[in-house]
Amino acid sequence: MMLPYVFQQLMLLISVFAFLGLIVFTTYLMLENLMIFSLLWFVIGVIFATERVVTIWDQDFQAKFFALMMLPELMYSLFLQLAYLGALLQLLQGSTGTWNHLNTDQSKEA
């Protein structure tokens, strides 16, 4: 019963490390001036971006433009993965997970 949840968390952890590894490796290649243009990966990227736009073709221009932009989605994905790592760190440290921004005196009055 718990096996699908454990598998999901394992796959999420792998994706976090893969994405962070991509960022680190790409940064290294850029700093060392070792980036090369690959026609294969360029074509794959164009196919992926085209698929994103074609699947929402019946929407307005703003939706098509937003689907074409990859950076906002990558930034949001990075934020989610950092939040996941923060939660994992709290779990490993044995944090109790409290809501410190709530004032218990005010919540009892309501």
N, C-alpha and C positions, 0 to 999 in steps of 0.2 A: 504494500500500500504506500509506503514512503519512498520506494525506489524511483518512481518518476520524478519526484521532487529533488532527490539527491542527484539524479542524472541532469536535471535542468540546472541546478546550481553548479555542477561540474562544468557543463558546457558554457555557462555564463562566465565562470572563472577563466576558462580557456580563451574565450573571446576577449576578455579584459586584457589578458597578457599579450594576446596577438595584436590587439589594437595599440596598446602602449609600446610594444616592440616595433610596430610599424612606424610610430611617431619617432621613437629614438633612432631607429636605423635610418629613416629618411633624413632626419636632422643631421646625423653623422655624415651621410653621403653628401648633403648640401654643404656642410662646413668644410669637408675635405675636397670639395669640387670633383666628386666622383660620380655624380648623377649622369646617367646616360638616357637618351631618348629611345624608347622601345616602341616600334610601330605596332607590335602585337598588343601590348597593354593599352596603347592609345586607342586602338580600334575596339578593344573590349570595353574601355571606359565610355566611348561614344555610343556603343550599342546599349550599354546599361543606362546612360542618360536618356537616350532616345526612347527606350522602353518605359522609363518613368513618365515621360511626357505623353507618349501614345496612350498609355493606360488611363489618363485623365483628359483625353482630347475633347470630351464634351463639356468640360469646365471652361471658365473664362480665362482671359490672358494672364491674369495675376496668378492663378493656380498653375498654369503651364510654366510661367517664369519661376515660381517657387519650387516646382518639381525639378526644374533644370538645375537649380542651385544646390550644390552638394555640401558646401561649407556649413550652412546652418544645421543641417542634419548631423554632420560629423561633430560639430561643437556640442550639440545636444547629446549625442551618443557618448562623447567624452565625459560630459557632466554626469550622465547616468552611471557610467562605469566608475568614475571617481567616488560617487555616492555608494556604489556597491562595495568598493574597496574600504571605504570608511566604515560601513556596516560590518564588513568582515573583520576589520581590525577591532572594532568594539566587541564583537562576539568572542574573538580570541583573547581579549583582555578581560573578559568576564563582566562587561558593563551591564548594569541593570536596566538601562534605557528609560530614563525619566523625562518628564515634560517639565523642564525647569521654568519655562516662561509662564506657566499657569500659577496664579495666586490662589491657594486653596481656601483662603478666607473669603474671597469674593465669590468663588464658585459655590460655597455653601449658602451664601445669602440668596442666590438666584433661585 
